Amino acid sequence: MVCHKLEFPSAMFLCHSFDKIDVYKVPWIGSDDTKAKVIAICHKDTSTWNPLYFAFQNLKVKPG
């Protein structure tokens, strides 16, 4: 389950789930040696997503 904060005058979140994902909890070390544990989510099937979705544009990839 993933929840995203929505822009709304009071607290509101959009929560949803995906079937075809892998979730990883990994250690992360920043360039200033700050340490954290972060969550990485890999979507395994994006074939039905809008090809103009910002992540595809930023990464220069297509749905698949």
CYANA upper distance limits for C-alpha pairs under 8 A (distance plus 0.5 A):
  1 MET  CA     15 CYS  CA      7.12
  1 MET  CA     16 HIS  CA      6.08
  1 MET  CA     17 SER  CA      5.01
  1 MET  CA     18 PHE  CA      7.93
  2 VAL  CA     15 CYS  CA      5.92
  2 VAL  CA     16 HIS  CA      6.01
  2 VAL  CA     17 SER  CA      6.55
  3 CYS  CA     13 PHE  CA      6.51
  3 CYS  CA     14 LEU  CA      5.88
  3 CYS  CA     15 CYS  CA      4.55
  3 CYS  CA     16 HIS  CA      7.05
  4 HIS  CA     13 PHE  CA      5.86
  4 HIS  CA     14 LEU  CA      5.69
  4 HIS  CA     15 CYS  CA      6.87
  5 LYS  CA     11 ALA  CA      8.19
  5 LYS  CA     12 MET  CA      6.67
  5 LYS  CA     13 PHE  CA      5.01
  5 LYS  CA     14 LEU  CA      7.01
  6 LEU  CA     11 ALA  CA      8.24
  6 LEU  CA     12 MET  CA      6.18
  6 LEU  CA     13 PHE  CA      5.94
  6 LEU  CA     14 LEU  CA      7.24
  7 GLU  CA     12 MET  CA      8.18
  8 PHE  CA     12 MET  CA      7.03
 20 LYS  CA     43 HIS  CA      6.76
 20 LYS  CA     44 LYS  CA      5.91
 20 LYS  CA     45 ASP  CA      6.78
 21 ILE  CA     41 ILE  CA      7.25
 21 ILE  CA     42 CYS  CA      5.98
 21 ILE  CA     43 HIS  CA      5.05
 21 ILE  CA     44 LYS  CA      5.90
 21 ILE  CA     45 ASP  CA      8.37
 22 ASP  CA     41 ILE  CA      6.35
 22 ASP  CA     42 CYS  CA      5.66
 22 ASP  CA     43 HIS  CA      7.21
 22 ASP  CA     44 LYS  CA      7.87
 23 VAL  CA     39 ILE  CA      7.46
 23 VAL  CA     40 ALA  CA      6.31
 23 VAL  CA     41 ILE  CA      5.13
 23 VAL  CA     42 CYS  CA      6.91
 24 TYR  CA     39 ILE  CA      6.18
 24 TYR  CA     40 ALA  CA      5.62
 24 TYR  CA     41 ILE  CA      6.94
 25 LYS  CA     37 LYS  CA      7.01
 25 LYS  CA     38 VAL  CA      6.12
 25 LYS  CA     39 ILE  CA      5.15
 25 LYS  CA     40 ALA  CA      6.91
 26 VAL  CA     37 LYS  CA      6.02
 26 VAL  CA     38 VAL  CA      5.99
 26 VAL  CA     39 ILE  CA      6.98
 26 VAL  CA     40 ALA  CA      7.97
 27 PRO  CA     35 LYS  CA      7.75
 27 PRO  CA     36 ALA  CA      6.43
 27 PRO  CA     37 LYS  CA      4.99
 27 PRO  CA     38 VAL  CA      6.86
 28 TRP  CA     35 LYS  CA      6.20
 28 TRP  CA     36 ALA  CA      5.69
 28 TRP  CA     37 LYS  CA      6.26
 28 TRP  CA     38 VAL  CA      7.07
 29 ILE  CA     33 ASP  CA      5.99
 29 ILE  CA     34 THR  CA      6.02
 29 ILE  CA     35 LYS  CA      5.08
 29 ILE  CA     36 ALA  CA      7.02
 30 GLY  CA     34 THR  CA      5.50
 30 GLY  CA     35 LYS  CA      6.94
 45 ASP  CA     63 PRO  CA      8.44
 45 ASP  CA     64 GLY  CA      6.36
 46 THR  CA     63 PRO  CA      5.56
 46 THR  CA     64 GLY  CA      5.43
 47 SER  CA     63 PRO  CA      5.38
 47 SER  CA     64 GLY  CA      4.62
 48 THR  CA     63 PRO  CA      7.74
 48 THR  CA     64 GLY  CA      8.32
 49 TRP  CA     53 TYR  CA      7.93
 49 TRP  CA     63 PRO  CA      6.76
 50 ASN  CA     63 PRO  CA      7.99
 51 PRO  CA     56 PHE  CA      7.11
 51 PRO  CA     57 GLN  CA      8.45
 51 PRO  CA     62 LYS  CA      6.53
 51 PRO  CA     63 PRO  CA      6.40
 52 LEU  CA     56 PHE  CA      7.23
 52 LEU  CA     57 GLN  CA      6.95
 53 TYR  CA     57 GLN  CA      7.06
 54 PHE  CA     58 ASN  CA      6.55
 55 ALA  CA     59 LEU  CA      6.54
 56 PHE  CA     60 LYS  CA      6.11
 56 PHE  CA     61 VAL  CA      5.54
 56 PHE  CA     62 LYS  CA      6.41
 56 PHE  CA     63 PRO  CA      7.68
 57 GLN  CA     61 VAL  CA      7.23
